[in-house]
Amino acid sequence: MIVEISTAIALIKGAKAAFDVAKEAFDEIKECAEAGKSAHDSLSALTSFFSAAGKAEEGIAKAKELQENPPEDVAQDNRSDYEIVIDMMVAERQLKQFYVELREMFTYQFQEPGLYQEFMDRLNKLREARRQAETEKRLHQKAIQMQARRKKQQQLEVVFHVVAGIVIIAIVVAFAWAMVWMFGQKGTL
């Protein structure tokens, strides 16, 4: 269990730093909304927020993945299981809350209710396209590996057939030579 925890520590720290940046950007967006500014006026804060929130989400997801499949050569950590799990849970829930509040800001304070949904739709489409491209890339690499294995197997089969053919020819030649030798002896033994 300590290996699982220590594996996730580095990622959690990175995710936590990204989460802190996202929180600062969210606070700036909130100030813009409360000041009556438009979504366009807070574009740099929105960009910072979504960039940092994405990095935090990726860090949390990778930390969870590493907890499930930890590498073996990771240094131990002195933090308790509870601290790490609480850090991850707090960050996840706070990010979800940020998204909910952001949607409400777009709808009620920025007076652009469809913009948030359009953004999320485009974001999901982009993420799905990237996942698809990554999957296709992995499949292509596996296909190349399989092709190389198949070619190696075929080469081994050819070598096996050639060696088997040589052995069979050697046996036939030895048998023929033995027959010729036996007939050449004509009972001299």
Salt bridges, closest charged atoms under 4 A:
ASP27 OD2 - LYS23 NZ 3.96
GLU57 OE1 - ARG127 NH2 3.35
ASP77 OD2 - ARG79 NE 3.81
ASP87 OD1 - LYS16 NZ 3.84
ASP87 OD2 - ARG79 NH2 2.97
GLU92 OE2 - LYS64 NZ 2.39
GLU101 OE1 - LYS30 NZ 3.53
GLU118 OE2 - ARG122 NH2 2.93
GLU128 OE1 - ARG131 NH1 2.87
GLU134 OE2 - ARG138 NE 3.66
